[in-house]
Amino acid sequence: MAWWILRQTILAVGAIAAYFGARGLTKGSVDEALRHSQVIIECEQRLGIYVEESVAEPIASSPVLATLANWVYIGGHWPLIVTTMVWSGIWHPRIFVRLRDGMVVPVLMGVAVVVTANHYILDVVAGVVLVLIGHLAALALALERRRDRRAALVARPPVRDDESAERTAR
């Protein structure tokens, strides 16, 4: 079990390092990152899916909402991710593996967002993916509990008719 936990920790830390490594790549190249984001915006406009300004405007126009959104984005999601992963790794290892695998896609999307400086439609997509992962994790936990209850019922010895008659007579 200890070896399994160590391997999972190495995988998770590796994914986080990839994310922050990509963030470090763009620190010195803001102009290049902005050019990349402009290419993506133009592509979204040609496809008719560019909605970021209208979606973000209510939050961006409110200093309180903008500060709250930034706080959640910067300081809220990492503690939640770490807590969920530790909890599921300890109490639900099968679910943990699914969550760990599901985290790879959002991390890669995060890397793409940071490298391109495109905090637009990709953020929405990443958010939807995270919500779906959370929903699937909840469903998986419910199914696991149902399987455990059924397994417990199957493991019980059947009650014979003469035993049930005795119980009824008492």
N, C-alpha and C positions, 0 to 999 in steps of 0.2 A: 504494500500500500504506500509506503514512504517513497519508493522509487516512482510510482505512478504520479504521486503529488508533485515530486520534483520535476518530472517530465512536463506535466501540465503547466507548472509555474514557468518553466523555461519557454514553452510555446507562447504563453500569455505575455511574458516580459518581452519576448522577441517581437510580437505583434505591436506592442506599445512602443518599443524602440523604433520600429519601422515608421510608425506614425510620427513620433517626435523627430526622427531623422529627416523625414520629408519636410517637416516644418522648418528645420534648421537649414535645409537647402534653399528655401525661399527668403530667408532673412536678408541676405545681401543682394537680392535680385527682385526688388519690388516692381521695377519697371517691366521686367520680363514677365513676371507673374501677372501683372495687369494686362499686358499684351495678350497673354494666353487666355485670360478671362474674357477679353473683348472678342476673341475668335469664337469662344463658346457662346457668348451672348449673340453674336451675329448668326451663328448656326441655329440657335434656339429661335431667333426671330424668323429666319427662313422657314423653319419647320412649323412656325405658328404656336410654339409652346413657351414663349418668353412672357412670363407673368410675374416675375420677381418684384418689379417696382410696385405693382398694384397690391401684391400680397404683403410685401414688407412695409409699405407706407404707413399703415396704422401704428405699427410698432416703432418704426424709425422716427415718426413725428412726435412721439411721446418720450421725453427723457426718462420717465419712470419705467415705462415698458421696455425701452431700449436697454436701460441698465439692468433690469431684471432678466431680460433675455440673454444678455452678455454674461451675467453671473451664472445662470443655469448652464449656458453653453460651456463656459470656462471652468466653473467650479462645481457644477452639479453632476455632470454625467460620469466623471471618473470615479468618485466615491460610490455612486450607485452601481456602476459596472463591477468594481472590485468587490463590493459587499455581496452582490448577487452571485458572482463567480465563486467566492469563498464559501458562501452558504450552500450553494448547489454542489460544490466539490466535496464538502463534508457530508451533507445529508442526502444528496441525490446524485451520485457519480454518473449514472447513465444520462441524466438530464444535463449535467455539467458538460459532458462531451458534446451534446447537441448544441448547447449554448456556445461553447468554445468554438466549434466549427462555424456557427452562425456569426460569431464576432469577426471572423476573417473578412467577410464581405464588407461590413461597415468600416472596418479599419482600412481596407484598401480604398474604399470610397473616400474616407477621410484624407488619406494620402493624396488622392486625386484632387480633392477640394483644396488642400493646402498648396500643393505644387502648382496648381493653375490659378490660385487666388480667386477661385470661383465660388464665393459663398452665396450662391443663388440656388438654382434648381437642384443641384446635387445635394445641397443641405436638406431640401424637402424630401428627396428620394432617400437619403440616408435616414432621416427621421422616420419615414414610413417603414423602411426596412427594420429599424430598431423596434418600432411598435409591433410589427408583425412577428418579430422574434420573441418579444415579450408575450404576445398572445399565444404563440405556438408553445412556448415554455409552460405557460399556465395550463394549456390543454394537455401537454405531455405529463405534467404533474398530476392532473386529474385522472388521466388514463392510468398512470402508474399506481395511484391510490386504489382505483377500481380493480386493477389486476391483483394488487395485494389483498384486497378484501375477498375477491373470488378465490384466490389461492388459499386463504385461510378457511373459507367455507369448504373447499374441496378436501383440505387436510383433515377436517373433523370426521371422526368415524360416524357412519350413519346410525341413526337411532332405530333399534329394532321395535317391532310392533308391541312385543310383550313389555319392553321398557317404557314405552309411551303409555301403555295401559296402566302400568304401575304408578307412573307419575300422575295420571289423571285420577286414579283411585285415591291418592293421598290428598 
